[in-house]
Amino acid sequence: MATGGSIGEKLAKVKFDRERIRLPLHIIEGATHPRFADVTEIECWLLVVTPGRYRLIMRPKGTPTGILARILEAVEDAEEFGDLLDRTEDNGKDAIGVRLIPCTVSLTPRTGWRVNFPKAAKDLLSEKEERAFVFVRIVAGYVEIWFPDTLRRALASPLAELL
């Protein structure tokens, strides 16, 4: 198993500037999703993995496939008209449509790539969550944005329990 690269290459602390998050070049170069080559603007969704952890996924130009197709189907199912108590037994399933928040990633001449972070995603954070900066990293080839307290909580599990 390759471990390559330093922590600085895998995790970047980035200022959260008025609803914008700059994506460092080494993150762009290491990402598989979304694809940054030959474009200046990408229509994406922020997939809410958990409040405070967001994964950038490119909105498909054609018919979605794989797990994204399943997610979009679940969103449609949750929004379908039903009887008074239909779809009231599972909050997680019924809130699935809120897990896909539209956003734009754009290339600016002066600052490079940046995510225009939607207010709806920011509003999902707890009041105590630090908002002056975020951590940007790649997970499974996807660009992810982690707010500090969310990352701290993830790191709180003893390492021995994870291995």
C-alpha positions in Angstrom: 0.0 0.0 0.0 1.4 3.4 -1.0 1.5 6.1 1.6 3.3 8.8 -0.5 3.2 12.4 0.3 3.4 14.5 3.5 0.5 15.6 5.6 0.8 19.0 4.0 0.1 17.4 0.6 -2.9 15.5 1.9 -4.5 18.1 4.2 -4.6 21.9 3.5 -5.8 24.5 5.9 -7.6 27.2 3.9 -9.2 30.5 5.0 -13.0 30.5 4.8 -13.4 33.8 3.1 -17.0 35.2 2.8 -18.5 32.1 1.4 -15.5 31.2 -0.7 -13.0 28.4 -0.2 -9.8 28.5 -2.3 -8.6 25.1 -3.5 -4.9 24.7 -3.3 -3.1 23.6 -6.5 -1.8 20.4 -5.0 -5.3 19.3 -4.1 -6.5 20.2 -7.6 -3.7 18.2 -9.2 -4.4 15.2 -6.9 -8.2 15.1 -7.4 -10.0 12.7 -9.6 -13.4 14.2 -8.9 -14.4 16.7 -10.1 -12.3 17.0 -13.2 -10.6 20.3 -13.4 -8.8 20.0 -16.8 -9.9 22.2 -19.7 -12.7 24.0 -17.9 -13.0 27.3 -16.0 -16.3 26.6 -14.2 -17.8 23.4 -12.8 -21.4 22.9 -11.7 -21.2 20.7 -8.6 -23.1 19.5 -5.7 -21.8 19.5 -2.2 -22.6 16.1 -0.8 -23.2 16.4 2.9 -21.3 13.4 4.2 -22.1 14.8 7.7 -22.6 18.4 8.7 -19.1 19.8 8.6 -17.8 17.3 6.0 -18.7 18.0 2.4 -17.6 16.2 -0.8 -17.6 17.9 -4.1 -19.3 15.9 -6.8 -19.7 17.0 -10.4 -23.3 17.3 -11.6 -23.6 14.8 -14.5 -24.1 16.1 -18.0 -26.0 13.0 -19.0 -28.0 10.4 -17.2 -26.4 9.7 -13.8 -25.1 6.2 -13.1 -24.0 4.2 -10.1 -24.5 5.4 -6.6 -25.4 8.9 -7.7 -28.3 7.5 -9.7 -29.5 5.7 -6.5 -29.2 8.9 -4.5 -31.2 10.9 -7.0 -33.8 8.2 -7.1 -34.1 8.2 -3.3 -34.5 12.0 -3.5 -37.3 11.7 -6.0 -39.0 9.0 -3.8 -38.8 11.2 -0.7 -40.4 14.1 -2.6 -43.2 12.0 -4.1 -46.7 12.8 -2.9 -48.1 10.4 -0.3 -50.5 10.0 2.6 -50.3 12.1 5.8 -47.9 9.8 7.6 -46.0 8.4 4.6 -42.2 8.9 4.9 -42.2 10.0 8.5 -40.5 7.0 10.1 -36.8 7.6 9.0 -35.5 11.2 9.2 -32.1 10.2 7.6 -33.8 8.8 4.5 -36.3 11.5 4.2 -33.7 14.3 4.5 -31.6 12.8 1.7 -32.5 15.6 -0.7 -30.8 18.1 1.6 -27.6 16.2 1.2 -27.1 17.5 -2.3 -26.5 21.2 -2.3 -25.8 22.9 -5.6 -22.6 24.9 -5.9 -20.1 26.2 -8.4 -16.4 25.7 -8.5 -14.7 28.3 -10.7 -11.2 29.3 -11.8 -10.3 32.9 -11.2 -7.2 34.5 -12.8 -6.0 36.0 -9.5 -6.7 33.3 -6.9 -7.1 30.1 -8.8 -9.8 27.5 -8.2 -12.4 28.3 -5.5 -15.6 26.9 -4.3 -18.6 29.2 -3.8 -19.7 27.7 -0.6 -23.6 27.8 -0.4 -25.2 29.4 2.7 -27.5 26.3 3.0 -24.4 24.1 3.6 -23.0 26.6 6.1 -26.3 26.8 7.9 -26.1 23.0 8.7 -23.1 23.6 10.9 -23.5 23.7 14.7 -23.1 27.1 16.3 -19.8 26.1 17.9 -18.2 25.0 14.7 -15.2 27.2 13.8 -15.8 29.1 10.5 -12.6 31.1 10.0 -10.9 28.3 8.1 -11.5 24.8 6.7 -9.4 21.8 5.9 -9.4 20.6 2.3 -8.3 17.1 1.4 -8.8 14.3 -1.0 -10.8 11.2 0.0 -11.3 8.4 -2.5 -10.3 10.8 -5.3 -12.9 13.4 -4.3 -12.2 16.9 -3.0 -13.6 17.2 0.5 -14.1 20.2 2.7 -13.9 19.6 6.5 -14.6 22.1 9.1 -12.2 22.0 12.1 -14.5 20.6 14.8 -15.7 17.9 12.5 -12.2 16.8 11.8 -11.3 17.0 15.5 -14.2 14.7 16.3 -13.2 12.3 13.6 -9.6 12.2 15.0 -10.9 11.6 18.5 -11.3 7.9 18.0 -8.2 6.0 19.3 -6.1 4.8 16.4 -6.0 1.3 17.7 -9.8 1.0 17.3 -9.5 2.0 13.6 -6.9 -0.6 12.6 
